[in-house]
Amino acid sequence: MWYWEGDIRGCYSVKDGYRRLGVMTTQQSSVWNNVWKLQVPPKWKVFLWRALLNILPTLDNLIIRRVVDVNSCPSCGLDVECVMHIFCSCPYAVNVWQLSQIQIPPIANRNFVQWAEEWLGATTGFSSEMQGRICGVLHCIWSARSAAVWDAALPGPSALLSRLHAHWTAWLDTEHRRVAAIGRLPVTAPAQATSTTPIPFSCFVDASFHRPQRAPAFGFVVFGGEFSLVVAANGPLTCPYDPLLAEAMALCEALSWLKDNGYSGGSIYTDSSLLVSSLNSVSSFRNYFVYTLLACKHLINALPGTVVCFVNREANQVAHSLSKDVAAIAIRSVWRDVPHSFIEPMLANTI
Ligand SMILES: [Zn+2]
């Protein structure tokens, strides 16, 4: 019989395991919550979160994993590449920041989380609009660095910033339309206005199979209207080794939670394009998968204005991490207003 030292009942928990490893020691910073409040595309937030965790595939990280054995910054070739170099001290990044006319905080021996605390922390003087711009420039610098690695072509800083401006303007425009459309809903559906005012949301959902028995599990995360975290959940599924069926069952889990909690008029994202197309044309042949699809459609109809969309795997990282959590195959868990620190180690563990 074994005993986990430090726990009152001697029980091991993943959270405590990570705390012992020191993974969670720096995660009390307010930046971990504020990332999700940024008014930027979800993809940028996930990117920034990964940068804060230092789990981007930078050369220093790839050397630790023995994927590469030489570290020379792909953008400048003048120094070794690490997260602080890419985004702050690399001459290419310095150029981009200067051209953007954003006064970023000085490096001053800070690590990336400490540096981010200066502009995204609790006591920063940066406006939310400026925080969004900084996040966008960081994402752009990372995209440019990836182009240098994979296409051997580093975009000019002015072209990079022009693309950023165009992308962000388009996203803000779409977002404003979406919010305006939600605001108009009670006018077009007055019968619902008093008792079931829609609560907009964005939900990311995924399913995974755990080795060695291929045990299936789901994971989903829900963000509120301003992309603040509402809930994260995971748990076991009961199905054979059928990835598409598992994706449909995971979607069913997320939809059930959303319905039970009064949400509607939002977007649900899955990285299974086959699931999205199957929902749009349900077969007349009756099998377990089709019954699951019909259950999903029934739930979707109960959440007026809700759509299910395809998103690439990178943008679905959080839901994937939740479904990959080792505890998910044994017990259903729901975290409201989660300490993001719980998800972070899971995310780190999947990279
Ligand atoms: Zn460099």
Boltz pocket constraint, residues with backbone or C-beta under 6 A from the ligand:
constraints:
  - pocket:
      binder: B
      contacts: [[A, 73], [A, 74], [A, 75], [A, 76], [A, 77], [A, 78], [A, 79], [A, 85], [A, 86], [A, 89], [A, 90], [A, 91], [A, 92]]
      max_distance: 6.0
